Every structure is written in structure tokens, then in C-alpha cells.
Amino acid sequence: MAPFQDRLVSIARAVSFPGGARLVRQGETSRGAFLIRTGEVEAQVALPGGGVLTVAELGEGDMFGEMALIERGVCSASVIARSAVEGWFVARDDFRAFVASRDPAALEVQREITRVLAEKLRALNDMVRDHPAEEDRLARAGLPAADPLAGMARNGKPSFDWRRFLPLLPIFERFDAYEMEQLLSISSVLELPRGSWLFGTGSAANACFLVVRGAVEVISKLQDLERRVALAGPGELVGYLAVLEGAPHGAAARVRENTCLLEFPARQFLAQYERNSSLQHAIHQSLLRSLARTNTQLTRLISHARLTSSTRAALELEKALHAQVVNVKNQ
């Protein structure tokens, strides 16, 4: 069992189920997360045309339902015990109380939940990118391979009072004045015209960005095709996933309209993230919105695969969608 799971056990209650028992039911409201100490379970989803599809198999040391710890949602699959199962159940309310305590161990657990969600999102995005969609178009020339902002001056004077906008942005909903100033102290303000690139696919994640005004589109590229996978408006973070994972950017980002951004250097942003529970919460919310967008894209791809009689592709996508076990409502 991972160290963060040991800490979760401290706020969990022990549970046991006989073989064949149903731990959660597809469609019911999620209540929290399960950690398996011994035994095996499988996640099953009822298919629209009838029948059942096994979308995941889990055993000793595995956890499922972790998204329910940070937001209310519904179970996207039923989980059935294949053998006698012993483990623990962590209720969402107990987890929230644990995080609210500001205990360093609680912040560590919250960061680990972020890491798990980030891994899920990247894997799902890779799957979505690898399947053709109606919105695919021929890639335009000029996609950047390196850092397009390298060498750009950061000391320009913005054309408007951007600080006045910040309290209106949902990302700062839980920030107190001190936390906000700490985050702003590491930022630079950028005003970029339509068509400017922030980063390219595969480039190093040297920074992430917060849209203050305007919009940024995130573009995924596969071979000679490209697809817009997200449009980030005021209050949304761009490029943070690669920064959190210490990985290259999985997509490119371009300014959709004249935009004002806050740029956060990767190292300083991670240092803030380590100790700021309000920033951790904001990142959780951003991850959940991104997961909701990706799940919408998965659902559209499943419908397209069924219409084109691509049964194998539809089943593969069904597995990816429902293996999350909990689909969080984007509230």
C-alpha cells in the first residue's frame, strides 16, 4: 500500500464483503473511496444494447472512487466482489474534514489525489487523441516545436488594471488575501495578440498560465491532423498538468483572441502548490472540469464508433469512460 493510502486508512472505517457482493451500483450517488486490503473486485457497466462489459479488475492495494473524495458525482460502473474482500472505506465528508485541518499529512494526501487524477486525465486525453473525430482538420503550418515565449520581455506595463479582475475569477474563490499575494508574487503579466503561441506539443513545461482576460485554445496534433480539445477563458489554468507531472506538454496552446495572462514559472508554482491548500483545491476543480470535457469527447467518440459499426473501438472507449468508476458532476 502506498504511503498516502496509509494516511487515508487513519480516517477510514474497515469494511468486508463476501464474494459476489456489490460494493457500488452504476448510477448511484458516490459516497467516497474504497481501498482494497485483500481480495479482488471487477467494475462492470451495463451496455445500452444489453449485456455487461467488464471495464476494470482491481486487487490488493488498489483504490477506486478517489474522485468522489473531492466532488459529488455518480458511479459510472458497478463494482462486484470476485472473492471475499477486506478493505477500508473513506467517506467524502471525513476526507474533507481531514483536509480542512491543514495537517501536513492531509496536504500530502490531497497532492497524491491530484497526481492520480492527473494521470487519469493524461491517459484519457491520449486515448481521445488517438481516435478520429469529426472536428479533426489538417494541421496548419507554424505549430511551435520549442518555447515560443523564450526571450520575451516580462516587464511591460499592462494596458488595464488586471488586479481588479482577480476577485471575480472562480480560481480564487477560497484564497485569502495573503494566499493570493503569495501566488501573485511569483507571476508575470503577459498581454498577447490573437495567434500567439504559449507552448508547443512536446516542449518543456517551463511555466503554466492563468487566463485573466481573453481566451486560449488547446490544440492536440496527431500526424497531419489537429483538433481543438479545450478553450480556456478567464479564470482557467493552461499548461498546469505538465508542470505538475514534470512532463513535456501533451498539446499546444495558442491565444484565441487578444489575451491577458499571468505566467507562473514551473518551479515556483510547484513550491506554492506544495503548501497552499486553496491552490490545491483550485487545481482539483480545474482537473475535474478537464475530465468532464474529456468524458464528453469520449461519449461523442463512442456514438460515432457505433454509427460507423466500429464495435471494437466503441467497446475500447466504453472501457476507458466507465473504468473511472466515478464520473464527477461538473458543478
N, C-alpha and C positions, 0 to 999 in steps of 0.2 A: 504494500500500500504506500502511495506517495505521501511525503511529509504533510502536505496541506490537507490530505484526507484524514490523517491522524487528528489534526486540529478540528476538522468537521465532526469527527466522532465525539468530541468533547461536548457538543451541543445536540447530539443526535439521540434517538431512542432505538433500542435494539428491536429488530423485527425478525420473524421467521415465517416461512411459507412452505407447505407441502408441495410435492411435485404436482403439476397441473393447475396450481392456483394462479389466479390473475392478480398481478401486482397493481397494474393500472389498466384502464379501459380507454380505447380510442374514442376521442370526442369529449371525454370528461374534463372538468376543470383541473388543472395541475395544482398540486399542493406542496411540492418540494422535490428533493432529490433522494435517490437511493444509492447506497454503497453496498456492494456485494462482498461478503467475507468468505462464504463458501457456497458452492452450488453454481448452477447455470440457468440463464434465462434466455428467451428469444423474444424479439419485438416483431409483432405481426400487424399487417394492415389489411383491412377488407378492401378489395378492389371494386371499382364501380360496376364492372360487368359480372361480379360474383367471384367467389373464391377468396383465398387468403394468400398473402405474399409475406414471407419472412424477410425482414429488411435488416436485421442485426442479430448477432449472437454474442452474449456477454457472460463473463465468468468472474472468478476470484480477482478482487482488486479493481474491478471496473465500476464506473459510476454512470448513472443516467438521470436525466431530468434536471441537470445543473442550470439550464436556462430558467427554470421555474423559481430558482432562488432569487433572481433579481427582477423578475416581472411576471405578472399573472398571464396565464396562457391556457391553451388546451392541449391535451395529449394527442399527438398525431399518429400514435400506434398503441396497440395493446401490448403489454409485456406479460409473458406467461412463464412460470417456473418450469423448466425442463426436468429438474430434480429438486430435492429438498434444498431450500435456500435459507441461509442465515446472513444477516447483514444489519444495516442501520438506515434509518430514515431521518432526513434533515428537513424540518418544516421551514417554509419560506419566512414566516414571522420570526422564528427563532434565529434564523440566519441574519435577518435584518437587524434584530436587536444586538447580535454579536458584532456586526459591522459598525453599528452606531456607537458602540463602546469605545471606538478609536484605539482599541488594543492593537499593538503592532502585529500580533498573530492574526487578528481579523483582517488587517490590511493586506497581509501576505496571502491569506486565503482569497480575498477579493481579487488580487492581482492574478492568482492562479486561475480563477474562474474566467477572467479576461483572456488569459492565454488560451484556455480551452475553446472559448467562443471564437477567438481569432483564428485558431486552427480550423475549426468547422467552416468559418466563412471563407477562408482561402481555398479549402478543398472544394467547397460548393461552387465558388467562382470559377475554379479551374474546370470543373465539370460543365458548367454552363457555357464557358468559352469554347469548349471542345465540341459542342453540338451546334449545328447550323440553325439559324433563326431568320425569320422574315426580315428583320431590321438590319441584317448584315449588308455591308456595302463595300465597294472596292476601297482599299486603303489609299488615303491621299498621300501625296509626297510630302516630306518635311517632318515626319514623326521624329522627335529627337532621340538620339542614342545616348547622349551624355547629359550633364546638368545644364539646362538652358539658362539658369539664373546665375551661373558662375561669373564672378566679376562684376555683377550688377551692384551699383551703389545702394546702400541701405539707409542713407542719412537724408533722404529727400523729405520735404515738408508736405504732408497730405493736404489735399485741396478742400477738406471739410473736417469738422470736429468729430472724428471717428469714435472717440471715447464716449460720446453722448449716446451712441447706438448700443454699446455693450450691455447695459442692464436689460435691454429689450430682447437679447438673444437667449434662447432656451438653454444653451450650453452652460450659462452662468446662473441658472436657477438656484442652485444650492450653495453657490460661492458667497462667502462673506467678503467684506472689503479687503481684508488682509490677504486672503487667498487669491483674490482677483489681481491685486497689485503684485503679488509674488509671481503669478503667471505672466503678467504683462511685462514684468521686469526683464524677462528673457526674450521678449518678442521684438521683431522689426516690422514696420508697416510698409507694405508694398501696394502701389497702385499700378495696375497693368491694363493695357488695352486689349480689346477683343482679339483673339487669335494667339495671344502669348501662351507659351508652354511653361508649366511648372516643373514637370519631370517627364521622363520617358520610360517606357516599359523596359525593365531590366536594369535601370540606373540605380545607383546607390541612394539609400534613403537618408539624405543628409539633413532633412527637415520635414516637418509637416505644417499644414496651413489651416487657418480658420477663416472662412469667408465672412467678412463684415458687411459688405455690400456688393451686389452683383451676383454672378454665378460662374461655376466651374464645372465642366463636363469631364467625366472619367471615361476613357476610351480603351477598350480591350482589342488587341490585334492578334489575329491568327493567320499565318501565312500571308496571303494578299488581301485579306478581308479585315474590316474593323467594325466595331459595334459600340455604341454608347451604352454603358451599363449603369451610369448614375449621373444625376445632375444635382450638384451641391449648391444650395443657396445660403443666405445669411444664417450664421449660427452653426454651420456644419463644418466638421473637420475633414480634411482631404490629405491622404498620404500617411495617416497615423498608423495604419495596420502594419506597413513595412517597418516603420520606426519601432513599434512595439516588439516585432519579431526579430529585428536586426537583420532583415532580409531585403533583397532588391525589390523595387516597386513591381507589382504584378500587372500594372496597367499604366497608361499615360494620362496626364491631366492637362487640360487646356482651358484658358479663360473663354467663357461663352459670350460674355458681354463685359464692358469696362467694369473692373472689379477692384475692390479694396480688400486686402488680405492682411492677417497677422501671420508672420512666419516664425516658427519655433524651431531652433536648432535641435537636432535629434538628441544629443547628449543631455542638454539642459532640460528638454521636455521629459525625458525618462526620469531624471532626478526629481522633477516636480511630481510626476506620476507616482513615484515610489512612496511619497509621504502625504499626498493630498487626496483624501477620500472623496472630496467633491469632484475633483478631476476624474478619479476612477469611476464615479457614478456617471459622469457625463460621457465617458468613453463607452461604458456599458450601454447607455442609451443609443449612442451612435452605432455600436455594433449590432444592436437589436434592430435598428432601422435598416441597416445594410442587409442583415439576414432576411428581414421581411421583403426587401426588394428582390433579393436573390431567389427567395422562395416563390415570389410572384413570377419571376422569369422561368423558374423550374416548372411551375404549373402550366405556363404557356407552352413550353417545350414539350411537356407531356401531351397536351392536347394536340399539338402539331404532329407529334410522332404517331398518335392514334389515328389521326385523319389520313396520314400517309401510309398507314398499315405497317409502320415500323415497330412491331410488338417488342422486339428485343430492346430497342432504345427506350421505349416507354417504360418497360419494367426496370431498366437501369436507373432511369430518372426517378421513378416512383420510390425505389430503394433509397436514393440519396435524399429525397424530400422527407420521407417518413422515418428514416433512421435517426433523425434528430430527436425522436420520441416526444419532445415537447416543442410545439410551434408557439412562439410568444406573440401575443397580440400587440400590435404597434399602437399603443395608446398615447 
